[in-house]
Amino acid sequence: MNNLSLEGSRFFLLIALIGSVPIFSQGNKVLARQWYNRAFDAETIEDKIEYYNNAIKSDPTFYKTFNNLALIYFEKRQFQQAIELLNKAIDVRPDFSEAYNNLGVAYKQQGQYDQAIAVLDNAVRIAPDYYIAHFNLGKVYLLKKFYNEALEQFEIVQKIKPGIAEVILFIGDTYLAKSEYKEALKYYQKITAHVPTHIQALIRIGNVYMKMENFEKATENFEIALKVEPNNWESLNQYGISLRKLKQFAASISAFEKAIKIKEYQYAEGYYNLGLTYEQIGEGSSALENFKKAVQVDPNFTLASLKLNKKKGD
């Protein structure tokens, strides 16, 4: 489900906000619309940016242009520029719920969760049935570990737009974060009951069984996931962990090695887990080598660094 809102309708009638924004000539508005339409149809990012900027110059009150230009900066991961543009859209049109939603997502991407909550709350206040904004608000609450608030937002989405698998997945994730494993399992299994090949639900079911220390059931579910997507590195990594718990070390090593290869040897967690497996079977030099590779891929991987330093000290 797309969490951002692109305004693309060519039949929108701009209503000038008299007294709060300048009133531009009808000719400027027409020219702005022409640039806007060209930007919407343009094939390259550079052309889109140029045309949207031309639309803004022609009519700075055309608030949807700020929104669409901001989404381009999302794609470029230039979130601060997106934030500035979305704030301009809101300045022109204070009840523009889509801009509040997109601004909330931008703040979330920047790790500014309190700001994200504030603007997403504005989005749902302006448009109470705007389920995408409710969903995004729930996700930010989950990141903040405000689990009850997150569940409240996800349940609102369920009432407005029932049956979205991604929302059900996040309800399960919230219960998993609360260590309510049976509830989490119930929601993940709701998804697989309707879509047996839903890879993320299958992986999460395996993860719940891991939390419950039922490693046989975890392994079984990761095997089902791998039948659906044999090269899913996440499934392989979790499968390797469950196999290690069952002391099936050769199969565990094979799973981690395959995951690392799929990730083009840039998978710090895979190297770390491979190192743990070698450590458990007493192959210290192989463990050290993999902890070292984990840190090379991700120098900020604290657990791998601790293991590496300990091994060097032994």
Helices and strands as residue ranges (DSSP letters): H 26-41, H 45-58, H 63-75, H 79-92, H 97-109, H 113-126, H 131-143, H 147-160, H 165-177, H 181-194, H 199-211, H 215-228, H 233-245, H 249-262, H 268-280, H 284-297, H 302-313
